Structure formats: structure tokens, C-alpha cells
């Protein structure tokens, strides 16, 4: 098997009908459905997907922006169904009713993840920015459940909802979700402003919340909860594939709503990570020869710097999110900000650190000795 075969395309839709304060894609707002002049045409998208299939792609994730802002998404779902491509979706659920849910079912969607950031409208809409979006999302969820679609709830964690996690998990269970994924808000794009206002959680707060939830869930609701903290902070008992997530950077490619090609959605806001454009550049040439992808394959994880370079899980985790690392540092091999901050604050688990024999002609005395990004 080809070590760097293309397996999955993340298809990012350009527009969104919500105004989420933490979004790292930063899509333009659209409160109605249509196809706009600055969006890639469906013909170009399908042609690009055919190129990707020729490289081995057998899985697609539809994400946002919001996939259902495009009226021609039904034709895209028909293409996915016809070619038996494995499908999952991330959506805010607002536009989903019986017709949309049925189309997803017929396309063979194995999971649809819907964002709910709290157990009530006030908490949810404080982050999502559009009144009525909570009730509309619940209606969308009900339509998905009527079709028997596997449902995941995604909760983005911040100071405004950190004390409502258990209630949100209970709600997810009551509406028939199979799992809840709790995402950390990363300091990218719109979330930069949240960080400035000190609305995001500190590394210590996040670790403490994770540890508390892990204890509580032992006797909590019988629903799978995935807390998307880097694997180094998870106990050995949770070192299972369904509980530990890593960056799938070796096998994915992102196609953005305007037709740009990137490693993922980061190309929406970082021009240097735009690798080409569908309808103009051959995806095979990009996948097999683009310098950015070559750098990724040569440097991750063996040449990662900072604490990521010393973590014993680096060959498993792959630095968690290379988009965040590049956004914060300008380097694809930089450490994840969360892990580096944890290390510098003495919060990174020592049991996960591999001893470095020699650094700049100096040998560390112990795992607690501080090492900066430039030293590794």
C-alpha cells in the first residue's frame, strides 16, 4: 500500500448561515441557500473528485462553512451515492429537514455531526451568533434521527459553556446521539478575538476540566464522549483508536468552497498553504509533487520541534493539528501551541516525554528542564 495514498477529501463549503465567533474557516455569511458567483461550480467539484478517486480517494467529509447553503448539494449527494463513496458531514443542522435528511440517508452517510454548544438556546447562540439557530438545529437533528442516521453532537468548549457540559451531554443522549465530541477552540482566525477577550480556556483550565469530566463520566450517562485534547494528556485506558484523535495529514486533501486546494481548511486564511485550484491544476501533480506536501512527508513527525519533537506519541499523534501549528508559528513542524504551553507551564505529562541526549552541546539534566522551540 502506498504510504501517501490519498484517502479522504475534505470538501469545505464557502458560505455559512451562522456567525460563529470561534470559526477558523471564517466563511462569508449567507442567510439563504443558493450558488454564488465566487463558489466553485459543481462540475469543477465533481471533476476534481474524479481526479481524487483516481488517486485512491474513497471517503469524503462535507464541512463548512455550511454544506446546505448550496442548493445543488443534492446533486453532489447523488454523485456520492452513485460512486459508493464513504460519506460523513459536519453541519449546524439549521437547514436540515426531511428532504435533506433523506438525501443524506440515500447517499449512505455513516455519520452526521451537528454542532450544539449548550443545552439551551441562550448558551448555544452566544457562540453561534444567530437567534433561533438552537431550535432549528434540534429540528434538523430530529429529521436525521427519523431517517436512522448515526448522529454525533459537537460541542465547542469555551468559558461561556464550560459549566454546561454535563447538561449538553445529557441532551445529546436524550435526542439519540451515539457520541459527543468536545472540541477545543484553537486560536485561529475569529477565535483570535475570543482570546483577546480572555473568553477561551487556558491550558490549565482545559486539562482540569478534562480530568474532572473523565472522573464524572465513569458513573455518567451511557454515551461515548470524545474530549479532543491531545493524546499525551489522556490516560493509558483511553489509548484506543476511538478515544484518541490525530492529524490525518498524510492521507487527506482539502478542496475549499472557492475551488482552492489546500492541506485542509487552513487555506481559507493562509495563502501560503494554497496548493492550487481545481479546474486549473492537476490534483495528481499537486498530490505527488507539491513542495508543501513534500515538506510535510519529510518532516512530520521526525523533525517536529519543541515538545512535539520530544513526545513519545509523536508518531501516533503527528502533532495533532498542523494547521494550528502553521497558523501560530509559520512552520508546519512547529509544536502544537497547547502542548508547548503546557510544557512551559510544567503541565505536560513527564511520562510522555522522551529524554533528549544532547541539545546544542548541552545534555538536559531531567525532563523538567525547559527547552525552547529553537533548541530542538
Helices and strands as residue ranges (DSSP letters): E 8-12, E 15-16, E 28-29, H 42-54, E 59-63, G 67-69, H 73-82, E 86-91, H 98-106, E 109-115, H 121-128, H 133-146, E 151-157, G 162-164, H 165-174, E 179-184, H 191-196, H 203-216, G 217-219, E 224-227, G 231-233, G 236-238, E 252-255, E 260-262, G 265-268, G 271-273, E 274-277, H 283-289, H 291-299, G 306-309, H 314-317, H 322-329, H 337-344, G 350-352, G 373-375
